[in-house]
Amino acid sequence: MHPEMIRVMADQHIGDLRAEARAGFTAKLARQARKARRNRRTADPLAGVRVPDYIDGTFHDEERTGQDQPAQTVR
């Protein structure tokens, strides 16, 4: 065979292998995305987030220091 024909056939074969590899990679990403969507649906993404009760960042169940106490109004 002529070297140019061998080179073209090899390039075509390599291109086919690369296309197959890309298709496999795309399929793997799709499977991972479907799995992530299934798992995300059951878990609450905000389950571990606590929102402070007071503006200074404390919560009702925490001990507040004297500085953190609101000022007493004198009448």
CHARMM internal coordinates of N, CA and C (Angstrom, degrees):
IC EDIT
DIST 1 N 1 CA 1.4510
DIST 1 CA 1 C 1.5258
ANGL 1 N 1 CA 1 C 109.44
DIST 1 C 2 N 1.2792
ANGL 1 CA 1 C 2 N 113.32
DIHE 1 N 1 CA 1 C 2 N 153.06
DIST 2 N 2 CA 1.4588
ANGL 1 C 2 N 2 CA 119.62
DIHE 1 CA 1 C 2 N 2 CA 178.91
DIST 2 CA 2 C 1.5313
ANGL 2 N 2 CA 2 C 109.29
DIHE 1 C 2 N 2 CA 2 C -75.09
DIST 2 C 3 N 1.3199
ANGL 2 CA 2 C 3 N 118.06
DIHE 2 N 2 CA 2 C 3 N 141.52
DIST 3 N 3 CA 1.4741
ANGL 2 C 3 N 3 CA 120.48
DIHE 2 CA 2 C 3 N 3 CA -177.88
DIST 3 CA 3 C 1.5348
ANGL 3 N 3 CA 3 C 113.73
DIHE 2 C 3 N 3 CA 3 C -58.05
DIST 3 C 4 N 1.3224
ANGL 3 CA 3 C 4 N 116.97
DIHE 3 N 3 CA 3 C 4 N -34.82
DIST 4 N 4 CA 1.4657
ANGL 3 C 4 N 4 CA 119.19
DIHE 3 CA 3 C 4 N 4 CA 178.44
DIST 4 CA 4 C 1.5283
ANGL 4 N 4 CA 4 C 111.19
DIHE 3 C 4 N 4 CA 4 C -65.48
DIST 4 C 5 N 1.3055
ANGL 4 CA 4 C 5 N 118.47
DIHE 4 N 4 CA 4 C 5 N -38.39
DIST 5 N 5 CA 1.4642
ANGL 4 C 5 N 5 CA 122.05
DIHE 4 CA 4 C 5 N 5 CA 178.63
DIST 5 CA 5 C 1.5218
ANGL 5 N 5 CA 5 C 110.19
DIHE 4 C 5 N 5 CA 5 C -66.79
DIST 5 C 6 N 1.3271
ANGL 5 CA 5 C 6 N 116.66
DIHE 5 N 5 CA 5 C 6 N -40.51
DIST 6 N 6 CA 1.4635
ANGL 5 C 6 N 6 CA 120.66
DIHE 5 CA 5 C 6 N 6 CA 178.24
DIST 6 CA 6 C 1.5236
ANGL 6 N 6 CA 6 C 109.79
DIHE 5 C 6 N 6 CA 6 C -63.44
DIST 6 C 7 N 1.3396
ANGL 6 CA 6 C 7 N 116.02
DIHE 6 N 6 CA 6 C 7 N -43.09
DIST 7 N 7 CA 1.4560
ANGL 6 C 7 N 7 CA 121.01
DIHE 6 CA 6 C 7 N 7 CA -179.88
DIST 7 CA 7 C 1.5357
ANGL 7 N 7 CA 7 C 110.60
DIHE 6 C 7 N 7 CA 7 C -62.89
DIST 7 C 8 N 1.3215
ANGL 7 CA 7 C 8 N 118.05
DIHE 7 N 7 CA 7 C 8 N -43.49
DIST 8 N 8 CA 1.4697
ANGL 7 C 8 N 8 CA 121.69
DIHE 7 CA 7 C 8 N 8 CA 179.61
DIST 8 CA 8 C 1.5214
ANGL 8 N 8 CA 8 C 110.14
DIHE 7 C 8 N 8 CA 8 C -64.92
DIST 8 C 9 N 1.3200
ANGL 8 CA 8 C 9 N 117.15
DIHE 8 N 8 CA 8 C 9 N -42.95
DIST 9 N 9 CA 1.4633
ANGL 8 C 9 N 9 CA 119.83
DIHE 8 CA 8 C 9 N 9 CA 179.43
DIST 9 CA 9 C 1.5282
ANGL 9 N 9 CA 9 C 110.99
DIHE 8 C 9 N 9 CA 9 C -64.56
DIST 9 C 10 N 1.3340
ANGL 9 CA 9 C 10 N 117.21
DIHE 9 N 9 CA 9 C 10 N -39.74
DIST 10 N 10 CA 1.4629
ANGL 9 C 10 N 10 CA 120.94
DIHE 9 CA 9 C 10 N 10 CA 178.66
DIST 10 CA 10 C 1.5257
ANGL 10 N 10 CA 10 C 110.47
DIHE 9 C 10 N 10 CA 10 C -65.73
DIST 10 C 11 N 1.3364
ANGL 10 CA 10 C 11 N 116.96
DIHE 10 N 10 CA 10 C 11 N -42.24
DIST 11 N 11 CA 1.4679
ANGL 10 C 11 N 11 CA 120.49
DIHE 10 CA 10 C 11 N 11 CA 177.90
DIST 11 CA 11 C 1.5282
ANGL 11 N 11 CA 11 C 111.14
DIHE 10 C 11 N 11 CA 11 C -62.03
DIST 11 C 12 N 1.3279
ANGL 11 CA 11 C 12 N 116.32
DIHE 11 N 11 CA 11 C 12 N -40.82
DIST 12 N 12 CA 1.4640
ANGL 11 C 12 N 12 CA 120.07
DIHE 11 CA 11 C 12 N 12 CA 179.14
DIST 12 CA 12 C 1.5229
ANGL 12 N 12 CA 12 C 110.62
DIHE 11 C 12 N 12 CA 12 C -65.70
DIST 12 C 13 N 1.3277
ANGL 12 CA 12 C 13 N 116.42
DIHE 12 N 12 CA 12 C 13 N -41.43
DIST 13 N 13 CA 1.4622
ANGL 12 C 13 N 13 CA 120.46
DIHE 12 CA 12 C 13 N 13 CA 179.34
DIST 13 CA 13 C 1.5319
ANGL 13 N 13 CA 13 C 110.22
DIHE 12 C 13 N 13 CA 13 C -65.08
DIST 13 C 14 N 1.3216
ANGL 13 CA 13 C 14 N 117.36
DIHE 13 N 13 CA 13 C 14 N -43.18
DIST 14 N 14 CA 1.4648
ANGL 13 C 14 N 14 CA 120.76
DIHE 13 CA 13 C 14 N 14 CA 178.77
DIST 14 CA 14 C 1.5269
ANGL 14 N 14 CA 14 C 110.09
DIHE 13 C 14 N 14 CA 14 C -64.00
DIST 14 C 15 N 1.3294
ANGL 14 CA 14 C 15 N 117.01
DIHE 14 N 14 CA 14 C 15 N -40.75
DIST 15 N 15 CA 1.4679
ANGL 14 C 15 N 15 CA 120.56
DIHE 14 CA 14 C 15 N 15 CA 177.18
DIST 15 CA 15 C 1.5182
ANGL 15 N 15 CA 15 C 111.78
DIHE 14 C 15 N 15 CA 15 C -61.41
DIST 15 C 16 N 1.3371
ANGL 15 CA 15 C 16 N 116.58
DIHE 15 N 15 CA 15 C 16 N -40.64
DIST 16 N 16 CA 1.4630
ANGL 15 C 16 N 16 CA 120.23
DIHE 15 CA 15 C 16 N 16 CA 177.67
DIST 16 CA 16 C 1.5317
ANGL 16 N 16 CA 16 C 110.88
DIHE 15 C 16 N 16 CA 16 C -63.73
DIST 16 C 17 N 1.3334
ANGL 16 CA 16 C 17 N 116.50
DIHE 16 N 16 CA 16 C 17 N -42.54
DIST 17 N 17 CA 1.4677
ANGL 16 C 17 N 17 CA 120.09
DIHE 16 CA 16 C 17 N 17 CA 179.07
DIST 17 CA 17 C 1.5302
ANGL 17 N 17 CA 17 C 110.97
DIHE 16 C 17 N 17 CA 17 C -63.67
DIST 17 C 18 N 1.3253
ANGL 17 CA 17 C 18 N 116.42
DIHE 17 N 17 CA 17 C 18 N -40.96
DIST 18 N 18 CA 1.4703
ANGL 17 C 18 N 18 CA 119.85
DIHE 17 CA 17 C 18 N 18 CA 179.00
DIST 18 CA 18 C 1.5268
ANGL 18 N 18 CA 18 C 111.12
DIHE 17 C 18 N 18 CA 18 C -65.50
DIST 18 C 19 N 1.3161
ANGL 18 CA 18 C 19 N 116.92
DIHE 18 N 18 CA 18 C 19 N -41.08
DIST 19 N 19 CA 1.4629
ANGL 18 C 19 N 19 CA 120.21
DIHE 18 CA 18 C 19 N 19 CA 178.75
DIST 19 CA 19 C 1.5266
ANGL 19 N 19 CA 19 C 110.44
DIHE 18 C 19 N 19 CA 19 C -63.33
DIST 19 C 20 N 1.3072
ANGL 19 CA 19 C 20 N 117.10
DIHE 19 N 19 CA 19 C 20 N -40.33
DIST 20 N 20 CA 1.4673
ANGL 19 C 20 N 20 CA 121.14
DIHE 19 CA 19 C 20 N 20 CA 177.73
DIST 20 CA 20 C 1.5235
ANGL 20 N 20 CA 20 C 110.80
DIHE 19 C 20 N 20 CA 20 C -64.80
DIST 20 C 21 N 1.3380
ANGL 20 CA 20 C 21 N 116.43
DIHE 20 N 20 CA 20 C 21 N -40.18
DIST 21 N 21 CA 1.4644
ANGL 20 C 21 N 21 CA 120.20
DIHE 20 CA 20 C 21 N 21 CA 178.68
DIST 21 CA 21 C 1.5297
ANGL 21 N 21 CA 21 C 111.03
DIHE 20 C 21 N 21 CA 21 C -65.71
DIST 21 C 22 N 1.3363
ANGL 21 CA 21 C 22 N 117.18
DIHE 21 N 21 CA 21 C 22 N -41.13
DIST 22 N 22 CA 1.4660
ANGL 21 C 22 N 22 CA 120.59
DIHE 21 CA 21 C 22 N 22 CA 177.50
DIST 22 CA 22 C 1.5203
ANGL 22 N 22 CA 22 C 110.83
DIHE 21 C 22 N 22 CA 22 C -63.28
DIST 22 C 23 N 1.3176
ANGL 22 CA 22 C 23 N 116.81
DIHE 22 N 22 CA 22 C 23 N -41.52
DIST 23 N 23 CA 1.4619
ANGL 22 C 23 N 23 CA 120.39
DIHE 22 CA 22 C 23 N 23 CA 179.01
DIST 23 CA 23 C 1.5342
ANGL 23 N 23 CA 23 C 110.65
DIHE 22 C 23 N 23 CA 23 C -63.44
DIST 23 C 24 N 1.3248
ANGL 23 CA 23 C 24 N 116.54
DIHE 23 N 23 CA 23 C 24 N -40.75
DIST 24 N 24 CA 1.4629
ANGL 23 C 24 N 24 CA 120.00
DIHE 23 CA 23 C 24 N 24 CA 177.61
DIST 24 CA 24 C 1.5176
ANGL 24 N 24 CA 24 C 111.81
DIHE 23 C 24 N 24 CA 24 C -65.00
DIST 24 C 25 N 1.3270
ANGL 24 CA 24 C 25 N 116.53
DIHE 24 N 24 CA 24 C 25 N -39.72
DIST 25 N 25 CA 1.4621
ANGL 24 C 25 N 25 CA 120.97
DIHE 24 CA 24 C 25 N 25 CA 179.34
DIST 25 CA 25 C 1.5241
ANGL 25 N 25 CA 25 C 110.16
DIHE 24 C 25 N 25 CA 25 C -66.36
DIST 25 C 26 N 1.3312
ANGL 25 CA 25 C 26 N 117.01
DIHE 25 N 25 CA 25 C 26 N -41.62
DIST 26 N 26 CA 1.4632
ANGL 25 C 26 N 26 CA 121.10
DIHE 25 CA 25 C 26 N 26 CA 178.54
DIST 26 CA 26 C 1.5289
ANGL 26 N 26 CA 26 C 110.56
DIHE 25 C 26 N 26 CA 26 C -63.96
DIST 26 C 27 N 1.3154
ANGL 26 CA 26 C 27 N 116.67
DIHE 26 N 26 CA 26 C 27 N -40.99
DIST 27 N 27 CA 1.4642
ANGL 26 C 27 N 27 CA 120.15
DIHE 26 CA 26 C 27 N 27 CA 178.20
DIST 27 CA 27 C 1.5244
ANGL 27 N 27 CA 27 C 110.73
DIHE 26 C 27 N 27 CA 27 C -64.36
DIST 27 C 28 N 1.3240
ANGL 27 CA 27 C 28 N 117.16
DIHE 27 N 27 CA 27 C 28 N -38.86
DIST 28 N 28 CA 1.4643
ANGL 27 C 28 N 28 CA 120.98
DIHE 27 CA 27 C 28 N 28 CA 178.99
DIST 28 CA 28 C 1.5275
ANGL 28 N 28 CA 28 C 110.12
DIHE 27 C 28 N 28 CA 28 C -65.05
DIST 28 C 29 N 1.3346
ANGL 28 CA 28 C 29 N 117.55
DIHE 28 N 28 CA 28 C 29 N -42.73
DIST 29 N 29 CA 1.4632
ANGL 28 C 29 N 29 CA 120.13
DIHE 28 CA 28 C 29 N 29 CA 177.28
DIST 29 CA 29 C 1.5215
ANGL 29 N 29 CA 29 C 111.61
DIHE 28 C 29 N 29 CA 29 C -62.35
DIST 29 C 30 N 1.3202
ANGL 29 CA 29 C 30 N 116.92
DIHE 29 N 29 CA 29 C 30 N -39.01
DIST 30 N 30 CA 1.4627
ANGL 29 C 30 N 30 CA 120.26
DIHE 29 CA 29 C 30 N 30 CA 178.60
DIST 30 CA 30 C 1.5240
ANGL 30 N 30 CA 30 C 110.87
DIHE 29 C 30 N 30 CA 30 C -64.41
DIST 30 C 31 N 1.3266
ANGL 30 CA 30 C 31 N 117.27
DIHE 30 N 30 CA 30 C 31 N -41.59
DIST 31 N 31 CA 1.4750
ANGL 30 C 31 N 31 CA 120.24
DIHE 30 CA 30 C 31 N 31 CA 177.78
DIST 31 CA 31 C 1.5228
ANGL 31 N 31 CA 31 C 110.42
DIHE 30 C 31 N 31 CA 31 C -63.14
DIST 31 C 32 N 1.3279
ANGL 31 CA 31 C 32 N 117.12
DIHE 31 N 31 CA 31 C 32 N -42.89
DIST 32 N 32 CA 1.4628
ANGL 31 C 32 N 32 CA 120.47
DIHE 31 CA 31 C 32 N 32 CA 179.64
DIST 32 CA 32 C 1.5265
ANGL 32 N 32 CA 32 C 111.25
DIHE 31 C 32 N 32 CA 32 C -63.82
DIST 32 C 33 N 1.3305
ANGL 32 CA 32 C 33 N 117.13
DIHE 32 N 32 CA 32 C 33 N -39.85
DIST 33 N 33 CA 1.4632
ANGL 32 C 33 N 33 CA 120.68
DIHE 32 CA 32 C 33 N 33 CA 179.56
DIST 33 CA 33 C 1.5272
ANGL 33 N 33 CA 33 C 110.71
DIHE 32 C 33 N 33 CA 33 C -65.90
DIST 33 C 34 N 1.3308
ANGL 33 CA 33 C 34 N 117.52
DIHE 33 N 33 CA 33 C 34 N -42.18
DIST 34 N 34 CA 1.4691
ANGL 33 C 34 N 34 CA 119.97
DIHE 33 CA 33 C 34 N 34 CA 178.53
DIST 34 CA 34 C 1.5250
ANGL 34 N 34 CA 34 C 110.27
DIHE 33 C 34 N 34 CA 34 C -63.33
DIST 34 C 35 N 1.3273
ANGL 34 CA 34 C 35 N 116.95
DIHE 34 N 34 CA 34 C 35 N -41.92
DIST 35 N 35 CA 1.4615
ANGL 34 C 35 N 35 CA 120.87
DIHE 34 CA 34 C 35 N 35 CA 179.66
DIST 35 CA 35 C 1.5273
ANGL 35 N 35 CA 35 C 110.65
DIHE 34 C 35 N 35 CA 35 C -64.00
DIST 35 C 36 N 1.3270
ANGL 35 CA 35 C 36 N 116.83
DIHE 35 N 35 CA 35 C 36 N -42.09
DIST 36 N 36 CA 1.4634
ANGL 35 C 36 N 36 CA 120.68
DIHE 35 CA 35 C 36 N 36 CA 179.57
DIST 36 CA 36 C 1.5243
ANGL 36 N 36 CA 36 C 110.80
DIHE 35 C 36 N 36 CA 36 C -64.07
DIST 36 C 37 N 1.3387
ANGL 36 CA 36 C 37 N 117.22
DIHE 36 N 36 CA 36 C 37 N -40.21
DIST 37 N 37 CA 1.4672
ANGL 36 C 37 N 37 CA 120.21
DIHE 36 CA 36 C 37 N 37 CA 177.95
DIST 37 CA 37 C 1.5201
ANGL 37 N 37 CA 37 C 110.98
DIHE 36 C 37 N 37 CA 37 C -64.06
DIST 37 C 38 N 1.3350
ANGL 37 CA 37 C 38 N 117.35
DIHE 37 N 37 CA 37 C 38 N -40.56
DIST 38 N 38 CA 1.4658
ANGL 37 C 38 N 38 CA 120.14
DIHE 37 CA 37 C 38 N 38 CA 178.95
DIST 38 CA 38 C 1.5212
ANGL 38 N 38 CA 38 C 110.41
DIHE 37 C 38 N 38 CA 38 C -63.85
DIST 38 C 39 N 1.3194
ANGL 38 CA 38 C 39 N 117.55
DIHE 38 N 38 CA 38 C 39 N -43.43
DIST 39 N 39 CA 1.4610
ANGL 38 C 39 N 39 CA 120.88
DIHE 38 CA 38 C 39 N 39 CA -177.91
DIST 39 CA 39 C 1.5257
ANGL 39 N 39 CA 39 C 111.63
DIHE 38 C 39 N 39 CA 39 C -71.49
DIST 39 C 40 N 1.3068
ANGL 39 CA 39 C 40 N 117.41
DIHE 39 N 39 CA 39 C 40 N -34.02
DIST 40 N 40 CA 1.4612
ANGL 39 C 40 N 40 CA 121.20
DIHE 39 CA 39 C 40 N 40 CA -178.78
DIST 40 CA 40 C 1.5217
ANGL 40 N 40 CA 40 C 111.05
DIHE 39 C 40 N 40 CA 40 C -69.90
DIST 40 C 41 N 1.3038
ANGL 40 CA 40 C 41 N 117.34
DIHE 40 N 40 CA 40 C 41 N -30.14
DIST 41 N 41 CA 1.4534
ANGL 40 C 41 N 41 CA 121.20
DIHE 40 CA 40 C 41 N 41 CA -177.46
DIST 41 CA 41 C 1.5294
ANGL 41 N 41 CA 41 C 110.81
DIHE 40 C 41 N 41 CA 41 C -65.52
DIST 41 C 42 N 1.3342
ANGL 41 CA 41 C 42 N 117.95
DIHE 41 N 41 CA 41 C 42 N -32.44
DIST 42 N 42 CA 1.4583
ANGL 41 C 42 N 42 CA 120.68
DIHE 41 CA 41 C 42 N 42 CA -177.08
DIST 42 CA 42 C 1.5162
ANGL 42 N 42 CA 42 C 112.13
DIHE 41 C 42 N 42 CA 42 C -85.93
DIST 42 C 43 N 1.3150
ANGL 42 CA 42 C 43 N 118.37
DIHE 42 N 42 CA 42 C 43 N -24.32
DIST 43 N 43 CA 1.4602
ANGL 42 C 43 N 43 CA 120.76
DIHE 42 CA 42 C 43 N 43 CA -176.82
DIST 43 CA 43 C 1.5291
ANGL 43 N 43 CA 43 C 109.98
DIHE 42 C 43 N 43 CA 43 C -102.28
DIST 43 C 44 N 1.3347
ANGL 43 CA 43 C 44 N 115.97
DIHE 43 N 43 CA 43 C 44 N 137.71
DIST 44 N 44 CA 1.4558
ANGL 43 C 44 N 44 CA 121.04
DIHE 43 CA 43 C 44 N 44 CA 177.00
DIST 44 CA 44 C 1.5244
ANGL 44 N 44 CA 44 C 108.34
DIHE 43 C 44 N 44 CA 44 C -82.38
DIST 44 C 45 N 1.3255
ANGL 44 CA 44 C 45 N 118.90
DIHE 44 N 44 CA 44 C 45 N 121.21
DIST 45 N 45 CA 1.4670
ANGL 44 C 45 N 45 CA 120.17
DIHE 44 CA 44 C 45 N 45 CA -176.69
DIST 45 CA 45 C 1.5278
ANGL 45 N 45 CA 45 C 112.77
DIHE 44 C 45 N 45 CA 45 C -67.80
DIST 45 C 46 N 1.3324
ANGL 45 CA 45 C 46 N 118.69
DIHE 45 N 45 CA 45 C 46 N -19.39
DIST 46 N 46 CA 1.4625
ANGL 45 C 46 N 46 CA 121.55
DIHE 45 CA 45 C 46 N 46 CA -179.48
DIST 46 CA 46 C 1.5206
ANGL 46 N 46 CA 46 C 112.48
DIHE 45 C 46 N 46 CA 46 C -104.17
DIST 46 C 47 N 1.3118
ANGL 46 CA 46 C 47 N 117.84
DIHE 46 N 46 CA 46 C 47 N 17.79
DIST 47 N 47 CA 1.4607
ANGL 46 C 47 N 47 CA 120.79
DIHE 46 CA 46 C 47 N 47 CA -175.32
DIST 47 CA 47 C 1.5234
ANGL 47 N 47 CA 47 C 112.32
DIHE 46 C 47 N 47 CA 47 C -63.05
DIST 47 C 48 N 1.3160
ANGL 47 CA 47 C 48 N 119.39
DIHE 47 N 47 CA 47 C 48 N -36.64
DIST 48 N 48 CA 1.4638
ANGL 47 C 48 N 48 CA 122.00
DIHE 47 CA 47 C 48 N 48 CA -177.03
DIST 48 CA 48 C 1.5132
ANGL 48 N 48 CA 48 C 114.31
DIHE 47 C 48 N 48 CA 48 C -93.85
DIST 48 C 49 N 1.3224
ANGL 48 CA 48 C 49 N 118.62
DIHE 48 N 48 CA 48 C 49 N 4.86
DIST 49 N 49 CA 1.4624
ANGL 48 C 49 N 49 CA 121.59
DIHE 48 CA 48 C 49 N 49 CA -176.98
DIST 49 CA 49 C 1.5181
ANGL 49 N 49 CA 49 C 109.40
DIHE 48 C 49 N 49 CA 49 C -91.27
DIST 49 C 50 N 1.3332
ANGL 49 CA 49 C 50 N 115.84
DIHE 49 N 49 CA 49 C 50 N 126.67
DIST 50 N 50 CA 1.4504
ANGL 49 C 50 N 50 CA 120.58
DIHE 49 CA 49 C 50 N 50 CA 176.45
DIST 50 CA 50 C 1.5216
ANGL 50 N 50 CA 50 C 108.22
DIHE 49 C 50 N 50 CA 50 C -107.76
DIST 50 C 51 N 1.3090
ANGL 50 CA 50 C 51 N 116.46
DIHE 50 N 50 CA 50 C 51 N 133.11
DIST 51 N 51 CA 1.4604
ANGL 50 C 51 N 51 CA 121.94
DIHE 50 CA 50 C 51 N 51 CA 178.04
DIST 51 CA 51 C 1.5241
ANGL 51 N 51 CA 51 C 107.66
DIHE 50 C 51 N 51 CA 51 C -101.89
DIST 51 C 52 N 1.3376
ANGL 51 CA 51 C 52 N 117.78
DIHE 51 N 51 CA 51 C 52 N 125.36
DIST 52 N 52 CA 1.4807
ANGL 51 C 52 N 52 CA 119.86
DIHE 51 CA 51 C 52 N 52 CA -178.81
DIST 52 CA 52 C 1.5226
ANGL 52 N 52 CA 52 C 111.44
DIHE 51 C 52 N 52 CA 52 C -61.77
DIST 52 C 53 N 1.3508
ANGL 52 CA 52 C 53 N 114.85
DIHE 52 N 52 CA 52 C 53 N 149.83
DIST 53 N 53 CA 1.4481
ANGL 52 C 53 N 53 CA 120.83
DIHE 52 CA 52 C 53 N 53 CA 178.95
DIST 53 CA 53 C 1.5224
ANGL 53 N 53 CA 53 C 112.26
DIHE 52 C 53 N 53 CA 53 C -86.70
DIST 53 C 54 N 1.3218
ANGL 53 CA 53 C 54 N 116.19
DIHE 53 N 53 CA 53 C 54 N -24.99
DIST 54 N 54 CA 1.4565
ANGL 53 C 54 N 54 CA 120.70
DIHE 53 CA 53 C 54 N 54 CA -177.93
DIST 54 CA 54 C 1.5201
ANGL 54 N 54 CA 54 C 109.92
DIHE 53 C 54 N 54 CA 54 C -118.60
DIST 54 C 55 N 1.3219
ANGL 54 CA 54 C 55 N 115.69
DIHE 54 N 54 CA 54 C 55 N 160.33
DIST 55 N 55 CA 1.4612
ANGL 54 C 55 N 55 CA 121.51
DIHE 54 CA 54 C 55 N 55 CA -177.05
DIST 55 CA 55 C 1.5276
ANGL 55 N 55 CA 55 C 111.83
DIHE 54 C 55 N 55 CA 55 C -65.44
DIST 55 C 56 N 1.3410
ANGL 55 CA 55 C 56 N 117.55
DIHE 55 N 55 CA 55 C 56 N -26.11
DIST 56 N 56 CA 1.4628
ANGL 55 C 56 N 56 CA 119.94
DIHE 55 CA 55 C 56 N 56 CA -179.74
DIST 56 CA 56 C 1.5210
ANGL 56 N 56 CA 56 C 112.49
DIHE 55 C 56 N 56 CA 56 C -81.59
DIST 56 C 57 N 1.3200
ANGL 56 CA 56 C 57 N 117.35
DIHE 56 N 56 CA 56 C 57 N 2.28
DIST 57 N 57 CA 1.4581
ANGL 56 C 57 N 57 CA 121.12
DIHE 56 CA 56 C 57 N 57 CA 175.07
DIST 57 CA 57 C 1.5112
ANGL 57 N 57 CA 57 C 114.57
DIHE 56 C 57 N 57 CA 57 C 93.81
DIST 57 C 58 N 1.3139
ANGL 57 CA 57 C 58 N 118.83
DIHE 57 N 57 CA 57 C 58 N 7.64
DIST 58 N 58 CA 1.4570
ANGL 57 C 58 N 58 CA 120.95
DIHE 57 CA 57 C 58 N 58 CA -179.65
DIST 58 CA 58 C 1.5263
ANGL 58 N 58 CA 58 C 110.18
DIHE 57 C 58 N 58 CA 58 C -94.82
DIST 58 C 59 N 1.3151
ANGL 58 CA 58 C 59 N 114.16
DIHE 58 N 58 CA 58 C 59 N 170.42
DIST 59 N 59 CA 1.4506
ANGL 58 C 59 N 59 CA 121.71
DIHE 58 CA 58 C 59 N 59 CA -177.97
DIST 59 CA 59 C 1.5257
ANGL 59 N 59 CA 59 C 109.62
DIHE 58 C 59 N 59 CA 59 C -117.90
DIST 59 C 60 N 1.3342
ANGL 59 CA 59 C 60 N 117.57
DIHE 59 N 59 CA 59 C 60 N 164.71
DIST 60 N 60 CA 1.4663
ANGL 59 C 60 N 60 CA 121.94
DIHE 59 CA 59 C 60 N 60 CA 179.84
DIST 60 CA 60 C 1.5271
ANGL 60 N 60 CA 60 C 111.40
DIHE 59 C 60 N 60 CA 60 C -58.67
DIST 60 C 61 N 1.3227
ANGL 60 CA 60 C 61 N 117.62
DIHE 60 N 60 CA 60 C 61 N -37.57
DIST 61 N 61 CA 1.4569
ANGL 60 C 61 N 61 CA 120.62
DIHE 60 CA 60 C 61 N 61 CA -174.68
DIST 61 CA 61 C 1.5218
ANGL 61 N 61 CA 61 C 113.33
DIHE 60 C 61 N 61 CA 61 C -84.19
DIST 61 C 62 N 1.3326
ANGL 61 CA 61 C 62 N 119.61
DIHE 61 N 61 CA 61 C 62 N -2.22
DIST 62 N 62 CA 1.4594
ANGL 61 C 62 N 62 CA 122.03
DIHE 61 CA 61 C 62 N 62 CA 179.03
DIST 62 CA 62 C 1.5248
ANGL 62 N 62 CA 62 C 109.75
DIHE 61 C 62 N 62 CA 62 C -93.28
DIST 62 C 63 N 1.3171
ANGL 62 CA 62 C 63 N 115.49
DIHE 62 N 62 CA 62 C 63 N 153.89
DIST 63 N 63 CA 1.4572
ANGL 62 C 63 N 63 CA 121.43
DIHE 62 CA 62 C 63 N 63 CA 176.31
DIST 63 CA 63 C 1.5207
ANGL 63 N 63 CA 63 C 108.28
DIHE 62 C 63 N 63 CA 63 C -79.95
DIST 63 C 64 N 1.3151
ANGL 63 CA 63 C 64 N 117.07
DIHE 63 N 63 CA 63 C 64 N 129.13
DIST 64 N 64 CA 1.4631
ANGL 63 C 64 N 64 CA 120.85
DIHE 63 CA 63 C 64 N 64 CA 179.09
DIST 64 CA 64 C 1.5194
ANGL 64 N 64 CA 64 C 108.48
DIHE 63 C 64 N 64 CA 64 C -97.98
DIST 64 C 65 N 1.3268
ANGL 64 CA 64 C 65 N 117.01
DIHE 64 N 64 CA 64 C 65 N 138.43
DIST 65 N 65 CA 1.4650
ANGL 64 C 65 N 65 CA 121.11
DIHE 64 CA 64 C 65 N 65 CA -179.96
DIST 65 CA 65 C 1.5207
ANGL 65 N 65 CA 65 C 109.85
DIHE 64 C 65 N 65 CA 65 C -82.19
DIST 65 C 66 N 1.3226
ANGL 65 CA 65 C 66 N 116.46
DIHE 65 N 65 CA 65 C 66 N 172.93
DIST 66 N 66 CA 1.4560
ANGL 65 C 66 N 66 CA 121.51
DIHE 65 CA 65 C 66 N 66 CA -179.15
DIST 66 CA 66 C 1.5146
ANGL 66 N 66 CA 66 C 112.44
DIHE 65 C 66 N 66 CA 66 C -61.52
DIST 66 C 67 N 1.3107
ANGL 66 CA 66 C 67 N 118.04
DIHE 66 N 66 CA 66 C 67 N -36.61
DIST 67 N 67 CA 1.4579
ANGL 66 C 67 N 67 CA 120.79
DIHE 66 CA 66 C 67 N 67 CA 179.53
DIST 67 CA 67 C 1.5203
ANGL 67 N 67 CA 67 C 110.65
DIHE 66 C 67 N 67 CA 67 C -66.27
DIST 67 C 68 N 1.3105
ANGL 67 CA 67 C 68 N 115.66
DIHE 67 N 67 CA 67 C 68 N -34.02
DIST 68 N 68 CA 1.4524
ANGL 67 C 68 N 68 CA 119.90
DIHE 67 CA 67 C 68 N 68 CA -175.45
DIST 68 CA 68 C 1.5275
ANGL 68 N 68 CA 68 C 112.55
DIHE 67 C 68 N 68 CA 68 C -78.80
DIST 68 C 69 N 1.3433
ANGL 68 CA 68 C 69 N 116.94
DIHE 68 N 68 CA 68 C 69 N -15.80
DIST 69 N 69 CA 1.4592
ANGL 68 C 69 N 69 CA 119.78
DIHE 68 CA 68 C 69 N 69 CA -178.22
DIST 69 CA 69 C 1.5226
ANGL 69 N 69 CA 69 C 109.43
DIHE 68 C 69 N 69 CA 69 C -69.09
DIST 69 C 70 N 1.3026
ANGL 69 CA 69 C 70 N 117.25
DIHE 69 N 69 CA 69 C 70 N 142.26
DIST 70 N 70 CA 1.4693
ANGL 69 C 70 N 70 CA 118.92
DIHE 69 CA 69 C 70 N 70 CA 175.68
DIST 70 CA 70 C 1.5269
ANGL 70 N 70 CA 70 C 110.51
DIHE 69 C 70 N 70 CA 70 C -65.96
DIST 70 C 71 N 1.2979
ANGL 70 CA 70 C 71 N 116.83
DIHE 70 N 70 CA 70 C 71 N 149.59
DIST 71 N 71 CA 1.4659
ANGL 70 C 71 N 71 CA 121.52
DIHE 70 CA 70 C 71 N 71 CA -178.65
DIST 71 CA 71 C 1.5162
ANGL 71 N 71 CA 71 C 110.06
DIHE 70 C 71 N 71 CA 71 C -65.83
DIST 71 C 72 N 1.3474
ANGL 71 CA 71 C 72 N 115.90
DIHE 71 N 71 CA 71 C 72 N 139.29
DIST 72 N 72 CA 1.4527
ANGL 71 C 72 N 72 CA 121.40
DIHE 71 CA 71 C 72 N 72 CA 177.79
DIST 72 CA 72 C 1.5369
ANGL 72 N 72 CA 72 C 107.77
DIHE 71 C 72 N 72 CA 72 C -81.26
DIST 72 C 73 N 1.2877
ANGL 72 CA 72 C 73 N 115.83
DIHE 72 N 72 CA 72 C 73 N 133.51
DIST 73 N 73 CA 1.4648
ANGL 72 C 73 N 73 CA 119.25
DIHE 72 CA 72 C 73 N 73 CA 177.57
DIST 73 CA 73 C 1.5064
ANGL 73 N 73 CA 73 C 108.94
DIHE 72 C 73 N 73 CA 73 C -86.28
DIST 73 C 74 N 1.3193
ANGL 73 CA 73 C 74 N 116.66
DIHE 73 N 73 CA 73 C 74 N 135.34
DIST 74 N 74 CA 1.4637
ANGL 73 C 74 N 74 CA 122.45
DIHE 73 CA 73 C 74 N 74 CA 179.40
DIST 74 CA 74 C 1.5126
ANGL 74 N 74 CA 74 C 107.66
DIHE 73 C 74 N 74 CA 74 C -101.07
DIST 74 C 75 N 1.3357
ANGL 74 CA 74 C 75 N 115.42
DIHE 74 N 74 CA 74 C 75 N 129.83
DIST 75 N 75 CA 1.4650
ANGL 74 C 75 N 75 CA 119.61
DIHE 74 CA 74 C 75 N 75 CA -178.93
DIST 75 CA 75 C 1.4834
ANGL 75 N 75 CA 75 C 111.31
DIHE 74 C 75 N 75 CA 75 C -110.54
END
COOR INIT
IC SEED 1 N 1 CA 1 C
IC BUILD
